[in-house]
Amino acid sequence: MITSTNQKDEVVQVKRFNIRYPIEEYTFPEEALINDVRFDEEFIHVDLTDRRVISIPLRWIPTVYHASMEDRRKFEINQSRTMIIWDPEKCGINDEISIADYLGPSRDEIRPVYFHQEPARQVAEAKAKYKKK
């Protein structure tokens, strides 16, 4: 099926704005360490040492969601301050949470999505495939 499109020459005006602060003035967290943990009826609120607060829905963690508030508060933070751990010998919860799992992808994991390039071999093969003989 062949469709035709009408192309229009449009003039687009681009606005330019002055950059007020250089990139060096911004703060990008290097690591996320747990400072404090709080609970309410719907969320675990994790205060990080860089002053961020992450609220994780309790429904995402069934063992904690179905536990009593008393058992939820019987957690420990591991020595590296990256995990919340419940000891089943101290409470009715047997679980651990790595805070990195709830922070989303790191900048290094995101970068390939935005700057994706096909490997050169695949591009060369594709060009050879459509080359006229």
C-alpha positions in Angstrom: 0.0 0.0 0.0 1.4 3.3 -1.0 0.3 6.5 0.7 1.3 10.0 -0.2 2.0 12.8 2.1 2.1 16.5 1.5 5.1 18.1 2.9 4.9 21.7 4.1 7.9 23.9 4.5 7.4 25.3 8.0 9.5 27.9 9.6 10.1 27.1 13.2 11.4 29.7 15.6 13.6 28.3 18.3 13.8 30.2 21.6 17.2 30.3 23.3 17.6 30.9 27.0 20.6 31.8 28.9 21.9 29.0 31.2 21.9 30.5 34.7 24.0 28.0 36.5 26.7 25.7 35.2 26.4 21.9 35.6 29.0 21.9 38.3 26.6 23.9 40.6 24.0 21.0 40.5 24.0 18.1 43.0 23.6 14.6 41.6 23.4 11.9 44.3 26.3 9.4 44.1 24.8 6.9 46.6 21.7 6.3 48.6 22.1 5.4 52.2 19.3 4.9 54.7 19.1 7.5 57.5 15.7 6.6 59.0 12.6 4.6 58.3 9.0 5.4 59.2 5.7 3.7 58.6 2.1 4.8 58.2 -0.9 2.7 57.1 0.0 2.9 53.4 3.8 3.5 53.0 7.3 2.9 54.2 9.0 6.3 54.3 12.7 6.0 53.9 14.8 9.1 54.7 18.1 9.0 52.9 21.3 10.6 54.1 21.3 13.0 51.0 17.9 14.4 52.4 15.7 12.6 49.9 12.6 10.8 51.1 11.4 7.7 49.3 7.9 6.4 50.0 7.3 2.8 49.1 3.7 1.5 49.0 3.3 -1.3 51.6 1.2 -3.2 49.0 4.4 -3.7 47.0 5.8 -5.8 49.9 3.2 -8.3 51.0 5.1 -9.6 54.1 5.3 -6.1 55.5 1.8 -5.1 54.3 0.1 -7.9 56.2 2.2 -7.5 59.3 1.2 -5.5 62.4 2.6 -2.0 62.9 4.4 -3.4 65.9 6.2 -6.0 63.8 6.9 -3.5 61.0 8.8 -1.3 63.5 11.1 -4.2 64.5 13.5 -3.7 61.6 17.2 -3.3 61.4 19.3 -1.3 59.0 22.3 -3.2 57.7 25.8 -2.0 58.3 26.2 -0.5 54.9 22.9 1.4 55.3 21.5 0.0 52.1 18.9 -2.5 53.3 16.0 -2.8 55.8 16.0 -6.2 57.4 13.4 -7.9 59.6 14.6 -10.8 61.7 11.9 -13.6 62.0 13.3 -14.4 65.4 12.4 -10.9 66.6 9.1 -10.3 64.8 6.6 -11.9 62.5 8.3 -10.7 59.3 11.0 -12.5 57.4 12.1 -10.1 54.7 14.7 -7.6 53.6 14.4 -4.6 51.3 17.3 -3.2 49.3 16.7 0.5 48.9 18.4 0.4 45.4 15.4 -1.7 44.1 13.1 1.3 44.8 15.2 4.1 43.4 14.8 3.3 39.8 17.5 2.8 37.2 20.8 4.5 37.8 22.0 7.2 35.4 24.4 4.7 33.8 21.5 2.3 33.1 19.4 5.1 31.6 22.1 6.5 29.3 22.1 3.6 26.8 18.4 4.0 26.3 18.8 7.6 25.1 22.0 7.1 23.2 21.3 3.7 21.7 23.3 3.0 18.6 23.1 -0.2 16.6 26.4 -2.1 16.5 28.3 -1.2 13.3 28.2 -4.8 12.0 24.4 -4.8 11.9 24.3 -1.5 10.1 26.9 -2.7 7.5 24.9 -5.9 7.0 21.7 -4.0 6.5 23.4 -1.7 3.9 24.8 -4.7 2.0 21.4 -6.3 2.0 19.8 -3.4 0.1 22.8 -2.5 -2.1 21.9 -2.7 -5.8 23.7 -5.4 -7.8 
